[in-house]
Amino acid sequence: MSTGEEKPHYSLKDHPNMDAGPPPGERRVSRKEVSKQQQADGESTGARSQDKPSKQLGISISDVFKNKLKEKSPAMEKQQHLIEKLIQAKADVLDRGATETCRDIKLKEVRQWTGREVLQRCGLQEVSTPATGNSQYYAIAMALLQKGFDTPDNKTAIEFLTGKLKKGIVVASNHFFEQEFPHDIREAILSTIEPVKERHTPQQSERAMKRYLREIG
């Protein structure tokens, strides 16, 4: 039965709260994608908030590391003090022209000099070293020991430097060991350290020599 009045009919696109779909060329964003984006934004905000304390304190992580590196232990400070005293210690006064003489050496002229003149004019110091390889390490160590450092602090510094040289000898001996310390040289050194009646084989002298070098290092 009709009352004569017709009710209006609405489609989805006519409803004010209903979205009929995105415009052509655009993609609809689901609720799931929106939730993920909000979570990512929250994490980035939290990460930024963690950086705020360091900025508020006025110091960065790199500054913290720099400050840590500047800190020295008492042993390091003592050793630095000893080295500085060693540098300032009284040493032999050499002619400043010695370096210039060494730079412009004329072989014919030098051949006429005596050994003492060569040492004096070139600022060299004569020391006795074993007739073995790596004699430069022994020469430096002996030159340091012959300096007239008579205070306890200076002696400690010299012992420290000499210890470093000994370690250098051990390291250097590992390079070209056979060339630096051939069998006959090894036998000569070992015979002065611990005289033996029987001669070593090359393998035995090698083991004994390397053991000795480790001990002095």
C-alpha positions as CSV (number, residue, x, y, z in Angstrom):
1,M,0.0,0.0,0.0
2,S,1.4,3.3,-1.0
3,T,1.0,6.4,1.0
4,G,1.9,8.6,-2.0
5,E,5.2,9.6,-0.5
6,E,8.5,8.1,-1.9
7,K,11.6,7.9,0.2
8,P,14.8,9.2,-1.4
9,H,17.5,6.7,-2.4
10,Y,21.2,7.4,-1.8
11,S,24.2,5.8,-3.5
12,L,27.6,5.3,-1.9
13,K,29.1,8.2,-3.7
14,D,26.4,10.5,-2.5
15,H,27.0,9.6,1.2
16,P,29.1,12.4,2.9
17,N,31.1,10.0,5.1
18,M,31.8,7.3,2.5
19,D,34.8,7.3,0.2
20,A,34.0,5.8,-3.1
21,G,37.7,5.3,-3.9
22,P,40.9,7.2,-4.7
23,P,41.0,9.6,-7.6
24,P,42.3,8.1,-10.9
25,G,46.1,7.5,-10.8
26,E,46.3,7.3,-6.9
27,R,46.6,4.3,-4.6
28,R,44.5,3.7,-1.5
29,V,46.6,3.4,1.7
30,S,45.5,0.6,4.0
31,R,45.2,0.9,7.8
32,K,48.1,-1.6,8.1
33,E,50.5,0.7,6.2
34,V,49.4,3.7,8.2
35,S,50.2,1.8,11.5
36,K,53.7,0.8,10.2
37,Q,54.5,4.4,9.3
38,Q,53.4,5.6,12.7
39,Q,55.6,3.0,14.4
40,A,58.6,4.0,12.3
41,D,58.1,7.7,13.1
42,G,57.9,6.8,16.8
43,E,61.2,4.9,16.7
44,S,63.0,7.7,14.9
45,T,61.7,10.2,17.5
46,G,62.9,7.9,20.3
47,A,66.4,7.7,18.7
48,R,66.6,11.5,18.5
49,S,65.6,11.8,22.1
50,Q,68.5,9.6,23.1
51,D,70.9,12.0,21.5
52,K,69.6,14.9,23.5
53,P,71.5,14.2,26.8
54,S,74.9,14.4,25.2
55,K,74.0,17.6,23.4
56,Q,72.6,19.0,26.7
57,L,75.9,18.1,28.5
58,G,77.9,19.9,25.8
59,I,80.1,17.0,25.0
60,S,80.1,14.5,22.1
61,I,81.2,10.9,22.0
62,S,84.3,11.9,20.1
63,D,85.2,14.4,22.8
64,V,84.9,11.6,25.4
65,F,87.4,9.4,23.5
66,K,89.8,12.3,23.1
67,N,89.7,13.0,26.8
68,K,90.4,9.4,27.6
69,L,93.4,9.3,25.3
70,K,94.8,12.3,27.0
71,E,94.8,10.6,30.4
72,K,98.2,9.1,31.4
73,S,99.0,6.5,34.0
74,P,101.6,7.3,36.7
75,A,104.0,5.0,35.0
76,M,103.7,6.7,31.7
77,E,104.1,10.1,33.3
78,K,107.2,9.0,35.1
79,Q,108.8,7.5,32.0
80,Q,108.1,10.7,30.0
81,H,109.8,12.7,32.8
82,L,112.8,10.4,32.7
83,I,113.1,10.7,28.9
84,E,112.9,14.5,29.1
85,K,115.6,14.6,31.7
86,L,117.8,12.3,29.6
87,I,117.4,14.7,26.6
88,Q,118.4,17.6,28.8
89,A,121.3,15.8,30.4
90,K,124.8,16.9,29.9
91,A,126.4,15.3,26.8
92,D,129.7,15.7,24.9
93,V,130.0,19.1,23.2
94,L,130.6,18.6,19.5
95,D,131.7,21.0,16.9
96,R,128.6,22.3,15.0
97,G,130.6,22.2,11.9
98,A,131.0,18.5,12.1
99,T,127.7,17.8,10.3
100,E,128.8,20.2,7.5
101,T,132.1,18.3,7.2
102,C,130.3,15.0,6.9
103,R,128.0,16.3,4.2
104,D,130.8,17.4,2.0
105,I,133.4,14.7,2.5
106,K,136.2,14.4,0.0
107,L,137.5,10.9,-0.1
108,K,141.1,11.9,-0.9
109,E,141.2,14.3,2.0
110,V,139.6,11.8,4.5
111,R,142.1,9.1,3.6
112,Q,144.8,11.4,5.1
113,W,143.0,11.7,8.4
114,T,143.8,9.6,11.4
115,G,141.1,7.5,13.1
116,R,140.9,10.0,15.9
117,E,140.5,12.9,13.5
118,V,137.6,11.2,11.7
119,L,135.8,10.7,15.0
120,Q,136.4,14.3,16.1
121,R,135.5,16.0,12.8
122,C,132.4,13.9,12.1
123,G,131.2,13.8,15.7
124,L,131.4,10.0,16.0
125,Q,132.0,7.9,19.1
126,E,134.1,4.8,19.1
127,V,132.6,1.7,20.8
128,S,133.5,-2.0,20.8
129,T,130.9,-4.4,19.5
130,P,130.9,-8.2,18.9
131,A,131.9,-9.2,15.4
132,T,128.3,-10.3,14.6
133,G,125.3,-9.1,12.7
134,N,123.1,-6.3,13.9
135,S,126.2,-4.5,15.3
136,Q,124.4,-1.1,14.9
137,Y,122.1,-2.1,17.8
138,Y,125.1,-3.0,20.0
139,A,126.9,0.2,19.0
140,I,124.0,2.4,20.0
141,A,123.5,0.6,23.3
142,M,127.2,0.8,24.1
143,A,127.3,4.5,23.2
144,L,124.4,5.2,25.6
145,L,126.1,3.3,28.4
146,Q,129.4,5.2,28.0
147,K,127.7,8.6,28.4
148,G,128.4,10.2,31.8
149,F,124.9,9.9,33.2
150,D,125.4,9.4,36.9
151,T,122.0,10.2,38.5
152,P,119.6,7.4,39.4
153,D,116.9,8.8,37.1
154,N,119.2,8.9,34.2
155,K,120.4,5.4,34.8
156,T,116.8,4.2,34.8
157,A,116.2,5.9,31.5
158,I,119.3,4.4,30.0
159,E,118.3,1.0,31.2
160,F,114.8,1.5,29.6
161,L,116.3,2.5,26.3
162,T,118.8,-0.3,26.3
163,G,116.0,-2.7,27.0
164,K,114.2,-1.4,23.9
165,L,117.4,-1.9,21.9
166,K,117.7,-5.5,23.1
167,K,114.1,-6.2,21.9
168,G,115.1,-4.6,18.6
169,I,118.0,-7.1,18.4
170,V,115.6,-10.0,18.8
171,V,113.2,-8.7,16.2
172,A,116.0,-7.9,13.7
173,S,117.5,-11.4,14.2
174,N,114.4,-12.9,12.8
175,H,115.1,-11.3,9.4
176,F,117.8,-12.9,7.3
177,F,118.9,-15.0,10.3
178,E,121.3,-17.2,8.4
179,Q,122.9,-14.2,6.7
180,E,123.3,-12.2,9.9
181,F,124.3,-15.2,12.1
182,P,125.9,-18.0,10.0
183,H,126.9,-21.2,11.7
184,D,130.5,-20.2,12.4
185,I,129.5,-16.8,14.0
186,R,126.9,-18.6,16.1
187,E,129.6,-21.0,17.3
188,A,131.9,-18.1,18.2
189,I,129.2,-16.3,20.2
190,L,128.0,-19.4,22.0
191,S,131.6,-20.4,22.9
192,T,132.1,-17.1,24.7
193,I,128.8,-17.4,26.5
194,E,129.0,-21.0,27.6
195,P,132.2,-22.8,26.7
196,V,131.6,-26.3,25.5
197,K,133.9,-29.1,24.5
198,E,131.9,-30.4,21.6
199,R,130.9,-28.4,18.6
200,H,127.3,-27.9,17.6
201,T,125.7,-29.0,14.4
202,P,124.2,-26.1,12.4
203,Q,120.7,-27.1,13.7
204,Q,121.9,-27.1,17.3
205,S,123.7,-23.8,17.0
206,E,120.6,-22.3,15.4
207,R,118.4,-23.4,18.3
208,A,120.9,-22.3,20.9
209,M,121.5,-18.9,19.3
210,K,117.8,-18.2,19.0
211,R,117.3,-19.2,22.7
212,Y,120.1,-16.8,23.7
213,L,118.5,-13.9,21.7
214,R,115.2,-14.5,23.4
215,E,116.8,-14.5,26.8
216,I,118.6,-11.1,26.3
217,G,115.4,-9.6,24.9
